[in-house]
Structure formats: structure tokens, C-alpha cells
Amino acid sequence: MALLIILITCLVIILATSQPCQTPDDLVAATSPGHVMIGGLFAIHEKMMSPEEYPRRPQIQKCVGFEISIFLQTLAMIHSIEMINNSTLLSGVKLGYEIYDTCTEVTVAMAAVLRFLSNLNCPREVVEFKCDYSSYTPRVKAVIGAGYSEITMAVSRMLNLQLIPQVSYESTAEILSDKVRFPSFLRTVPSDFYQTKAIAHLIQKSGWNWIGMITTDDDYGRLALNTFTVQAAANNVCIAFREVFPAFLSDTAIEVRINQTLEKIIAEAQVNVIVVFLRQFHVFNLFNKAIEKNINKIWIASDSWSTATKIATIPNVRRIGKIVGFAFRRGNMSSFQSFLQNLHNRPKDDNKAFDEYIRLLSACADVNGSELSACISNPSPRLGSLANVVITSNFSLRNGFLQDYSQPGLVHSMQLAVFALAYAIRDLCQARNCHNPNAFQPWEQVQSRCSKECSPGEMKKTTRSQHTCCYECVNCPENYYTNQTDMDHCLVCNETHWAPVRSTTCYEKEVEYLSWSDSLAILLLGLSLLGILLVLAIGIIFTRNLNTPVVKSSGGLTVCYVILLCHFLNFVSTGFFVGEPQSFTCKTRQTLFGVSLTLCISCILMKSLKILLAFSFDPKLQLFLKCLYKPIPIILTCTGIQVVICTLWLTLAAPVVEENVSLPRVIILECEEGSIVAFGTMLGYISFLALICFIFAFKGRKLPENYNEAKFITFSMLIYFIAWITFIPVYANTFGKYLPAVEIIVILISNYGILCCTFFPKCYVILWKQEINTKSAFLQTIFTYSSRSVSSIAVSHASLDVTISNITRNHPGSGSKSAASQKSKGLQAHVFADISRENSLRVPKTLPRKRISSI
């Protein structure tokens, strides 16, 4: 009996030695000292061994099932921290880390968290109970992990006690977005709300409406199931069955549930699409069993396993059917790949996980291909204890094998998490000595960010770094704004509003136009008013000197009044270019200007034609001009054509009021001409008439000087052409409220040019040269011009009646007894009798008849 007791005692000792419980130090997978410590939680092993004794003791058991993909995530965290330590980001502050293996168990994760929460300033690892942890300094400043949502939720509730920031790189449960329940939780991946919405949309677009769903029996699975059910109903998708697996592999019922689920799938033959929200080891076991049963379906993968190499390398996995999945955003993997290539140079003393991987890899040295992963995860008992594995000098780490198992999306998310914490620490350490562990408390990081918060008026600009959480704040440009913090893009103001640089709102644009109070407008209107006064003054002067030769030679008072009225209307039309544009003013200003200027030039054209007719000595040309000279019909026809052009313009494409919003800060209220073609036609027609007038006047430029208008008409048309030719490029290149001023200036130049050249010489003679504004002086001038032309020009009998008609009408009794009167049929005698009386001149009998023009 005593011998039996001794044997049982020895057996218990042997069992205890072979399967000891885990101490806190045993849970540390990797560690490195630093000024600021960051904790890490990773499920490096897929399960914790179940205790064989009963009753169960409160012990943390040994973990088994080495997970290569999770081991790679720990390396990604280490690599990211080393990148930061080797950069200038923290300016001499070194990040350290303590990475713990959760063994995919909430219990183990909680044990690690208790160590995180222990007081750094206490010689013993003690978690102190306080009502206020504001000045409490725990062992770590932040925690990265865990990967699985079920564990993350439990860990987050404990970390909330001290508001230690927790950044997850993989937990996607929607409930974690609740800041009331998880105030210190952050993540670098989107929640399952968006994933389930995308999956439901994919199913609906693919034309599937009868599907199955498999999830896990935990918060992650249940929440995903509930969210997807709502999204599926919204897309008219029906769920034929819902199967739920135990959450952890340590649960012995998992094999039973897998078999039951596969039988359900076989029974539901019409279900060909199955949505799978499971973890990698669940999917691995499910697919191995499904391959055995020759089940071929379309499997829609969640982001937790869609890119897992462990699933992709299952033997004969193609027989399972098609797999469609959603994955996390990928980043630049080149730096991490280089890190893996140089992994053999790293010390493994401070990294138990790395040491275990090396021993597992060495123990499986004779295994190749897809079986290597299975060997590492579940080494054969024949390999014995890993502690006894001898690492040979020529041992290879098979870096290519690790690279194949790295998941770019998760590596990128891990890097984002580490850099987000690093930027928060940088902000806190700018005014503190972070070499001191008490420099700041963990809860202060919850107020911090990877980058400084962008205030309203700024937007986030991603730097060259691949991390979207790290950015610069740049000012919104002009006409853009932001009204919230941390906006990704500036919002553009609408066309009627503007915003200065770094604006938080938009302001209404100021409406501008050439107003009556504008200094330039006042100047131009003053010139127009002066022109109107000149027109009135000239009209008075001509009316009071109605019977003088100068006024009569101008065509009479009627023609002068018509021309002066046209000038008056032209000056008045400039007023329609000033002030707030209205529909009436836009339509009136161009029409009034165009018709009045056309009438003015038509009258001047008739005067030019009359001058040319009076002094033409070519019988053929004189006959043609005499037939052409029909003053009233020509004036009405020329003006009528312009009226038709303007009428068609106003009917088909009338000018309208338009808001020009192309300028950044103002709205230019302007008249849009409606049709550039019509506007150009109107101006072109006036220019055509002016050109004909110029040609006629140019031909008569050498006629008697005192009363000849031809050279002044020629000069006025030159002024007109110069003004309007200059107007075209200036008008085309002028923009803004002063565009109407350009046309006003051109109208004033051309109007003043024609007015001054047409009437000022005559007014000068009337007012200051009265001695030559007499009948005798007029006849003397004509006689002198005729005498110079007698040797080369034949007398035109027909023109004589036209040229002296005005004079003979006022001197019916004039006569001469000279011999020359008999040859000129009595008409030329009237002229020379007046000349003889006033100048005592005798006309030779041999002098031919000369044309005398009334001009």
C-alpha cells in the first residue's frame, strides 16, 4: 500500500512537470526595453490545453498549436517599432514593447492585461485599486491588439479602468465603435457594418437570393449574423439556414458542430452560396471535412480568413468550389519583406516566439510543401520536446515560407496602429522629457492623435508615409472651406459664394457693375454731358445763322438738325451702359447707339456724295452720281437696314442680364450680348457705311477750302476707324465691371471725332471769321478754285444748275451786259456780276463756264 502511494505521488509529480501552468514571465512572447513601453496581445497559439484533473484549478495551462500568420503579425509590430526607433520621429525617445501570447483565450489575455495594469513604480507587480487613476503609471502606455473581437472586448473593458489606449489591427465587431462602452478603443480597420453591407450587395448583384450562413458563438459571430441579416433583407436576400460554431478550438463540441453543419449543407441542395464569418482554424477544419464529403459550393469569406495562406494551402482546396472574399487595404510590403529576409541575424533571447518557431522549423526540417505548415502548427509527438531540438549551423529559416504566409492587409493595419501611437507619443513628448517613464499618463494619448487635429479651415493631406492616419494639415485654398475638424477634403463654395484661404464658411460674393458712383463712370458721363451741351450749343449757333453761306453749304438746317440729333442720341446711349444692368437697358443701349450712328453716317454720306457730284468734271461719273443722288431714299434705306439688323437681333437672340461668377470673390452683373454675330454685324454695317463715306470724301478733299467739308469728313472717318479697330482687341481682353466703360470710351471718341470735324470748322467761321461768311467771299472762293481748274477741266453745263441754285435763288435780279453773258445763257452772268461789283474784277470773254458748288 505504501508502495502504491509512492508510485501515485511520483506519477503526479511527473504529470505536473510535463504540463506545468504558465507564469507571468512565461506569457511574455517577446520584449524589448524602451523609454515608452507598448503592450501587444497576439494569439500566437491557437488554443490552450484543457486541464485533465478535476476539480479544475485556477491555472493558466500550456498553449499549443503555433500560428504562423499570428507570429508574423508580432514580427510586423516589432518591425514597425524598430522603424520608428531608427527614424527621427520621436527625437531620441525609444519605444519598447512587451508582447504577450493570448493563446486565443480570454482568460490568458486577461492575465496579460493584469500585468499591463500593474504599477510601474511598485517593486512588485501589483495592480492598485484607486478611485482616480489620473496620476497612476501602469507598466505600459498603450496596447496593440487583440486580433479577435471577442478577446478585444474583454480586454478593452479592463483597459477602460485606466483609459489605456487600445489599438486593434483586426477586430471588426461593430459594437466596438460604441465610445460609451469602449472609450479608449481604437482600430485601423473598418467595422463589420461595412463588410456585411458589401457582402449583401455582392450577393444581390450576383442574382443570388437563397443562401446559408455560418458564424461563431461569440460577440463577433452573433453581431455579424445580426447585421448581415438586416443587410440581406434590405437587398431581398433570404437566409436558408444559420449554423453557429463554438468560438474556441478548446471546445470539444466543435467537431460535432462541423459535421452537423456539413450535413445541413448537403441537405439544402438548392443553397449554393454560403457566407462564412469564422476564424482561420474553424475554416481550416470545416474545409478539410467538406473536401472529404465532396461538397462544392460558393463560399463568401469574411476578412478574417479571405487572404489566409493556411486556407489557400489546404490539400485539394480547389475541390471545395469557389471562394469570394473581402480583404483589408494593403500597403507597401517591401520594408517588411526585407526585415524577414534578415531575420536570421536577429537575436532570439528576448523573443520566445521566434525561438519556438526556429525549433519547430528545425524539427520539421524534413517536411516540405504544404505539410510544413501543418507540421509547425501540430508537431508530431515523435519529435519529442522542443527544448531538446538541436539547431545545426547550416540551418535555414526558409524566409520564403514566412513571406508566403504574410498577409499584406493585416501587416499594413499593424503598421498603422504602431505609427498612430508613435505620432500621439511624439505630440505628448514635444514639451516633456519622455526619458522619464512618468512624463505622461496613458489616458493623455486618448486625447492625442497620429497627427495633429486639423481645425476647421484645414484639410488632411496624406504624407508620403503609407499610413492614412498620419497626415499633414494644410489650409483650404481660396473658394474652399471646411467646417469640421479632420476633414479629408475641403468643400467647394457654390458659384455665388466665395471663401478666403483657411475659411470655415462661405460668404456671398459682392455684386459689381459699373455704378453711377464709380469715378470712371462719373468721368465718362461728364464727357457725355459735355457732348450733349456742345450739340445744343451748335444747334443754337446754326439756328441763329440760318441764312449764312456756311450753314447753307452744310446742307441746310434740316440736315444739320438730324445729324445733331444723332450725336445727341449717341451721347445719351452711353448712360445705358452705366448702372445696374436691366433687361431694358441691355436691349436699348446697343440698338440706340447703332441706329443713331447709322443715321448720322448716312447723312454725312449724302453730303460727301453731294460734294463729289458738285465738283465732278467727268461727264460719265457726273451722270452716274446724279442718278445715284437721292438723299431721302438713301438715308432711309441705309438706316432701315440697320433697323432690320437690330430687330432680328432683339427677336432671335436679345441681350440679357447675366451673372458672371468666374471671378473668385465678386459676381459681375453684365449684359450678355446674346449673339456676338449680331453685335458684329451691327458694327460691321456701320463700318461699311463709314468706309463708303470715307472714299467719297477723300475724292473731294481738294475742293475750295473755306467751305469744303470733304477733308474734315475724311478725318472724322479715320478717327472712327482707329477708335473701333482699337476697340476690338481691347474689348476682347477686358474683363470685369469696366467692360462697358471700354465701349463708352470708343463711342465718345468716335462721336466727338465726327461732331468736331463736321461742325467745329463751321462754328469757327461763323463766330470768328465772319468776313468770309458772306455771299461775295463765297463766290470769290469758288471763282478762284474755278480759275485754277479751267485749263484742264471742261465745263459741265448740267452741273451749273446745281452749283449756283442757292445763290441765284437769293439774287433773281442780278445781271451783266458783258459779252460773256450771251454765251452762258445768262446763268454765269449772275455769278460774275456779283464778283465784279464786290471785287472790281472783269471776266474775259474767252473764259469758259465753271461749276460753282453750294457745298
Secondary structure, DSSP 4 states (H G I P E B T S, - for coil): -HHHHHHHHHHHHHHHHHSPPPPHHHHEEEEE--SEEEEEEE--EEEEPPP-SSSPPS-PPPEEEE-HHHHHHHHHHHHHHHHHHTSSSSTTPPEEEEEEE-TT-HHHHHHHHHHHHSBTTSSS------S--TT--BS-SEEE--SSHHHHHHHHHHHTTTT--EEESS---GGGG-TTT-TTEEESS--HHHHHHHHHHHHHHTT--EEEEEEESSHHHHHHHHHHHHHHHHTT-EEEEEEEE-SSTT-TTHHHHHHHHHHHHHH-TT--EEEE---HHHHHHHHHHHHHTT--EEEEEPTTTTT-HHHHTSTTGGGGEEEEE--PPP---HHHHHHHHTGGGS--TTBHHHHHHHHHHHHTTT--TTHHHHHHHS--GGG--GGG----TT----HHHHHHH--HHHHHHHHHHHHHHHHHHHHHHTTS-TTSTTSS-THHHHT--SSPPPPTTEEEEE-SSS-TT-EEEEE--TTEE--STT-SSPEEP-TTEE--TTBSS-EEPEEE---TT-HHHHHHHHHHHHHHHHHHHHHHHHHHTTTSHHHHHTT-HHHHHHHHHHHHHHHHHGGGGSSS--HHHHHHHHHHHHHHHHHHHHHHHHHHHHHHHHT---HHHHHHHHHH--HHHHHHHHHHHHHHHHHHHHHHS--EEEEE--SSSEEEEEEE-S-HHHHHHHHHHHHHHHHHHHHHHHHTTTS-TTT--HHHHHHHHHHHHHHHHHHHHHHHH--STTHHHHHHHHHHHHHHHHHHHHHHHHHHHHHH-GGGSSHHHHHHHHHHHHHHHTTT----HHHHHHHTHHHHHH-TT----STHHHHTTTHHHHHHHHHHHHH-----TTPPP------
